[in-house]
Amino acid sequence: MKKNVLNTDLTGKVAVVTGAGGVLCSHFAKVIARAGAKVALLDLNEAAAQGFADEIVAEGGIARAYGCNVLDKTICEEVAKKVMDDFGPCDLLINGAGGNNPRATTDKEYFELGDIDADTKSFFDLEADSVGFVFNLNFLGTLIPTQAFAKQMVGRKGCSILNISSMNAYTPLTKIPAYSGAKAAISNFTQWLAVHFSKVGIRVNAIAPGFFSTKQNAKLLFNEDGTPTARTGKILAATPMGRFGESEELEGGLLFLVNEEAAGFITGVVLPIDGGFSAYSGV
């Protein structure tokens, strides 16, 4: 098994990762498992989560997959009970479930005269249900699992929650108002939770990834022939380090924030991991 980058020791800890059937969150699950934690991988697509759980076990770790709809409180509570029965009470919750949807995205960056009647999806064409789906997936998809699993943490030492924010939380990206608003809400909610749980032993922090090239955003970043899109050019021009991040570069921030010895007095922090994107004014 690969060694974790900060020698964070989570031996004996029970970690729950939502959205663990996806690219980044499955990586988070593997990193936590390599640190010694017993990992519950939760995803609506249980088969995808199971595949990554099998990879963790093959590496010598301890992991199980659970089908879970993070927008259904009853299901989340049922899964929380299963995890408790299988592994014991949750010590670490990584709220990774989330994402965007094309239905809540405008076609153009800027509204222009004539767009209302044109064959283009403008701000005025966004449906409330579509916007609500994206907002709920990200915000309620963090709140509801926290309700289910934080009950197992209350009053116990060394427990923490890690949420996943985004660069959109600092400055909204064009075209994606629902996702941007939802991630801003996650940053705010992280601070709220940090204060709310500060007396009962639960630290709450978040990481805010910059731009990472994955299968999930490949169509946004690259054309079918593999050349970069115009949006990619803008992203890299606004990233002082001039490149996309690699998933492994999220490990340090993740392991630092869940490390009780290193970050025991840190709560309510949203850590950008973005190659300088959030610091750059463009000038």
C-alpha angles and dihedrals in degrees: 000000000000116000117245115247098241100034088242107175114214095161110155093012122126113223127190120199120189120203087029093150090071131086102258099032093050086054090051089052091052092048092051091047091051087055089060104262125138102238131211110198111205125191140145084237099061093180091059091048090047091055091056092043088055090052091053092049090048088056090054098263132125117248144145132189125227130188108233139167105209090201093061113078094194092053092046091052091048091051091047089057091049091051090049090051093046102040110003130252119342116258099174130031121190110192100206102147113112143088145152133275129213090230089068094047130092119228095227135044095222130037113235133190109274096029093111092067097030127100092259134100106246132176088273092058096057111116119225091228092055093048090045092052093056094043093048094046091057104032104029088034086065099037098050098050088046089056090051100046104029088067086070091051102048112117095006123114124241099024123139144172123215119197127193115235126168146216085266088071091065099041122359117244118230120262096021110078097152095050092044092051092046094052091048086054090052092056091049092045090051090058092044093051092046090059094039094053097035094105097050103054102263120126117200123197139149141212121220109207119206120210118328122174109233138151088262095063100027094110090053094050105035138038121234090264091056097254117133118263123235088256090057089054090054093047094051092044088056094046109082092207088057100223145074120267124252118231090240088063090069092061098081095053092044095050093042095054095047093045106103094197095050100036105021092128095043118098134143093031126139107201117204114217097182116121089255097305095133092049097051120093093190092249 
